[in-house]
């Protein structure tokens, strides 16, 4: 009985982490500047390191800045 709840919890966490990884991978491919191949390097890092690379990209690029600032998306697109 308890095993099934734990399995469902881990499956849900795994699904959320996969969705987060895909979201960050697409965001990096679309919005990262291409000066000095930074876009290619970030995509490779995110692809190879899965959730760890996605987390580091989120912190370093400010992906969530527009999400937390009441939709001020113009800040992020003008960098």
PEZI-V440261 format. One record per backbone hydrogen bond with DSSP energy under -1.0 kcal/mol. CO is the residue of the C=O (numbers start at 1). NH is the residue of the N-H. If there is no record, write none. Layout:
co: [CO	CO]
nh: [NH	NH]
//
This chain:
co: [2	3	4	5	6	7	8	9	10	11	12	13	14	15	16	17	18	19	20	21	22	23	24	25	26	27	28	34	37	38	39	40	41	42	43	44	45	49	50	51	52	53	54	55	56	57	58	62	64	65	66	71	73	74]
nh: [6	7	8	9	10	11	12	13	14	15	16	17	18	19	20	21	22	23	24	25	26	27	28	29	30	31	32	37	41	42	43	44	45	46	47	48	49	52	54	55	56	57	58	59	60	61	62	65	68	69	71	73	77	78]
//
